Amino acid sequence: MYTKVEHFDEDTTKALMSHYEAILSLLGEDIGRDGLKRTPERVARSMQFLTQGYNTDPAAILKSALFKEEYRQMVLVKDIELYSLCEHHMLPFYGKAHVAYIPNGYITGLSKIARVVEAFARRLQVQERLTVQIRDCIQETLNPLGVAVVIEAAHTCMQMRGVQKQNSVATTSAFTGTFMKDLRTREEFTRLIGVKLH
C-alpha cells in the first residue's frame, strides 16, 4: 500500500486555497466541478513545495559538512538539475547549474553544493540573481580561493507566452577570486563543464 508523506503548514494551505478558489472563479471556471474540486488545495501545497527554499539556510547546509583539507585544486559539481519559478510571471524555469570552487583549507560535502543550488532555486527567482546568490554563499561560507557558477536554463515564460521561443536557453555566470584573475583556471572550468568524462 502506498502512503504519501508530506508536511505542509495547514494555516498557510487554507489561506492559499481561498485565494486560488477566487483566481479560478475570476478566470471563469466552475470550482465545483469534479476536476477542480481539490485543485485549490493541490496548488496551495504545490506552491509551498516549490518555494520551500525560503525556509532553508544555504550557509548552514555547507557548514553541516565542513572538513579541514589541504586540497587546493578545483572541485567541480556539474549538471546539477534545477527547477525554479520566475518571479515576473511565476512560471517555471529549469536547467543545470555547474559549480566549482578552489578550497582554501576547508572542503564541504559534494551533495551540499547541490543542496545550496536547490535552496536558492526553490524561491521566486531571476536566473541572474540565482547565479550570484549561489556564488556568494559558497564564497562567504567556505572562504575558498575562488568560486565559479554557470547556469543554463530554459524559461517557460519565454516558451509558453510572450515571444514564444521554445528552443532558447539563457546562460549566466558569476566568478570570484582565482576564477576572475587567472584566465587558465577559468578556461579549465569552462572546458570541464563542456566535456563528458563519465
Helices and strands as residue ranges (DSSP letters): H 10-26, G 34-36, H 39-50, G 52-55, H 58-63, E 66-68, E 75-86, E 92-102, E 106-108, H 110-121, E 124-125, H 127-142, E 146-155, H 156-159, E 170-175, H 178-181, H 183-194
